Amino acid sequence: MLKVKSGDLDKMALLFHRYHRPLFGFLYHMTGQREASEDMVQNVFYRMLRSRHTFTGEGEFKTWMYHLARNVWKDHLRTSGRMGVVRQVEDGIGKEVLVDEQLEKKLELEMLQRRIDSLNPESREVLVLSRYQNLKYAEIAEVLDISVAAVKVRIHRAIHQLKKLYLQTE
């Protein structure tokens, strides 16, 4: 990003190649909307170009990028009037698993996903950043502009809330 900042705009293609999928995953987990997430990824990269002068290189690029992505997501929420929902169910089911076991696991994952969908956006966001995007607590703290202790508390509360919701019967 420092090269892009100094005028080597061709390096933007490399950044896009490296980070478009993680950004899409974050935005898709937050909205549940494939097309909107694709548009938001493009918007994040546009904002990176437009705001390249704000990148100092002191912090991690990834943190700065997710900060921009959060702003794009919040703008999307304001303009669409919707709070995002998570809609991705993992397909990590082996082929050797029996059909009944596959169906059972799929139903469990769908139920878990519905519970994640019902979390408030703040809780869903910290879970997506920590569990799906694999950001460290310090990185999440920087993205959200809160302390590491506050991140730990939010994640603990979100997991506790999710566990409580998951154990409820439908």
N, C-alpha and C positions, 0 to 999 in steps of 0.2 A: 504494500500500500504506500510505503514511503516513495517508491519509484513512480507510482501513479501520481502521487502528490507533487513530485518534482517535474511532472510533465510527460512521463513515459506512459501514455494512455493505453498502449498495446498490452501492458501488464494486467489491465482490467480483465482481459479474456482469461488469463491464468487464474485470477481470483474467482471469476465466475465458474470456471471449470472445477475448482476445488470446493467451493462453498455453496453452490446453488442447491445441491441436494439436501444438506443439513438445514439450510434456510427454509426450503420447501417443507421439510419434515416438521420443523418448528411451527411454521405458519399453518400447515394443514392440521396439526394437532390442536392448534388454538381455534381454528375456524370450522374444520370439517368440510371445507369447500375446496375442491380441487382447482377449479378455474380461478377462483378468487385468490387462492394461495399462489398459483402460478403468476398471476398479475402482480401480487404483492412482492414476490421475489424480484421481478423485473423492476418494480418501484424501489426496492431496497438498493439494487445496484445503480439505479439512476441517482438515488440520493447519495450513494457513496461517491459517485463522480462529482455531483454538485457540491458536496460537503467535504471533499477531500482535504481542503485546507484546515479542517478541524481535527484531523487525525494527527496526533503529535508523535506517535511511536513510543510513548512512555508506557502505556498499557498494552495489553494484547489486542491484536487486530480483531480476533474473534469476539471479544467483549464489546468493542466499538460497533462491530457489525450487528450483533444481537440487540444492542441499544437502538440502532437505526431500525431494525426489524420490529422491535416493540412499538416504536413510534408509528411505523407504517400500519401495523396491526391495529393500534388504537385509532388511527385515522379511519381505517376500514370500519371499525365498530361504530364510530361516530356517523359516518356517511351511510352505512347500511342499516343502522339502528338495531343491530343484532349482537348478541353476545355469542361468541364462537362456541362450537361444540367439537369434541374430539370424536372422530369416526373411524379410526384405523384399528383394525383387529389383526394381531400378528398371525402369520401363517407358518409358524415354526413347527408344524406337525409333520412327523416323519411318515414316509409312505408305507412303512411296515406296520403302522398302527392300524388296528382294526377300525372298520367304518363306525361302529358304535362308539369307540373311544374318541375318534375324530369328531364325531357329532357332539359328544359330551364336552370335549375340550373347547370346541367352537362356541357352544352355548355358554360355557363358563366365561370365556374371553369376551363374548358379546355382553354378558351381564356386567362384567367388570368395566367394560367400556361405557356402558350406560351409566354406571356409578361415577366414572370419571367425568362424563358429560354433565352430571348433575352438580359437580363441585362448582364453587364460585370461581370466577375468572382468576383471581389472585392465587388460589390454591392450585388450580389447574396449571397455571403458568409456571409455578415453581416446580411442580412435578414433571412437566414436560421438559423444562430446562435441565433438571437434574437427572431424570431417569431416561428420557428419550434422547436428549441432546448431549448427555454425559458431561455437562459443565461442572466444574468444581464449585464448591460453595463460595470461594473468593470471587470467581468469575461471575456467578449469579449475583452476588452482592454488588459488584461493579455495574452489571447490566441494569439491575433494579434500583441502584443508587441507595442501598441500605447496608447495614452492617452484616458481617458474616453471622453474628449471633442471631440477628433478625431472620436471616435466611434459614438457619437451623430450626428456629422456632416455627417459621411458616411451613417448612417441609414436614416437621414433626406433626403439626396440627393437620396438615393436608392428608398425611398418611393415616392419622388417627381418624379423621373424618371419613376418608375413603374406606377404611376398615369397618367402621360403624355402618356405613351405607351398604357395603358389600355383604355384611352379615345379616342385613334385613332381608326378609323374604318379600317376594313380589306379590 
